[in-house]
Amino acid sequence: MCETDVETPEHLFVTCSVAMKLWDLLKVAVDFNLQSLSLQGLWEAGRKLKSTGDRSPRAKVSQSLVPAVVWALWLARNSRVFRNTRVYPENVWESAVYFIKSWGRACVGANISFDRGKLILIDELV
């Protein structure tokens, strides 16, 4: 996407400047702690979030964060490859936020907002 290196999974999802910006935004949004920024590190972070056993709406939303960012990156990559569109980190982040909010409403039953970059779980929907 950034056109600075050969596209590999590691580059696309981790070392690409677009991906790095998204992981930085995610860290701010939820105090997300990635021990190591690598494909393995992302996999472990996703597994760790899922393995807590916590079934609260906040935990369920947290479990969707890594997949939402990965999915947004993949869609942006496809748009770049197949439609020759420019990719901006802000637009990819907006897509990830959309996926997170949609997941919150549809599957968790909660409204999600972002205030100064921080994820806020507003309430559970009735």
N, C-alpha and C positions, 0 to 999 in steps of 0.2 A: 504494500500500500504506500509506503513512504518512498519506494523506489531507490533505496540506498543500499540494498543488499539482495542476495538471492532469496527468493521466497522459500522458506522452510517452515514447518510448524513452529519451531522455536522462535524464528524471526517474526512470523505473523502474529503469534499470540503473546510474545514476551519481549523481544528486543527491538521490535519496530518502534519508532518514536510515537506512533499513534497508540499502540498498545501500552507503552510505558506511561503515557499521559493518562490513559484510562485507569490503569492500576493505581496511579497516584491519586486520581479523583476518588476511586473506591476507598482507598485508605482514609481519606478525609471524611467521606460520607459515613463510614461506620467504624472508624478506628480499626480498620482491617489490617491485621499484622501478617504479612507474608514473610516467612522466615527466609526464603530464598526465591527470588524472582526467576523461575524456570518452569518448564512444563510440569516437571515432577512436583515443584513447590505449589503450583496452582492446583494440581490434582490432590495433593495432601491437604491443602487449605479447604478445598471443597469437601473432602471426606471428613475432615475434622469438624466442620460446621454441621455436617449431617449426622455425625455419630454422637452428638451430645445427648440425644434422647429427648431433648426439650421439644415439646409439641406446641409451644405458645406461638401466637401469630408472629411475634418478632423473630423467633427462631426459624420459622418457616420462610419468612421473607429473607433472612440472612442466608439460608441455604440456596436461595435463587440468585444470589449476587454474582458468584463466579460464572455460572452458566449464562446469565444474562449478558455479561460483558463479553464472554467468548462468542456467544451467538451474534451480538452486535458487531464484533470484529469480523466474523465470518461473512455476514451480510454485506458489510462495507467492502470487504475484499472482493466479493463476487460482483458488486456494483462497479468497482474499479476495473476488474478484469473483463467483464462482459458488456459494460456500458461505457467504459472509459471515463467514468466520473472521478472528479477529485475527491479525496477523502480528507475531511477535517476532523480532528479529535473531538471537537465540541459537538459535531453532528452525530458522531458515533456514540458519544456519551449520552446524548439526548435519546438515541434509540435504546440504549441499555436502560436508561431511566424509565422509558415508556414500557419496556418489557417488565421491569421490576414493579411498576405501578399496576400494570395489567394483571400480573400474577397476584399481587396483593388483593386486588378487588375480586378476581375470579376464583382463586383457589384458597385464599386465606380468609377472605371476608374482612379486609381492613383497608382503610384509606392510607395512602403513603404520600408523603410530601418531602421536599428537600428545603431546608432553611439554611442559607449561607453554606451550601454544599453538604450539610449534614442530613442524613436520612432520618425522617421523623415518622413514626407510626402513629397516625392521628387517633384512630379509633377503630373499633370493630363495627362493621356494618350490621344493621339490623335485618 
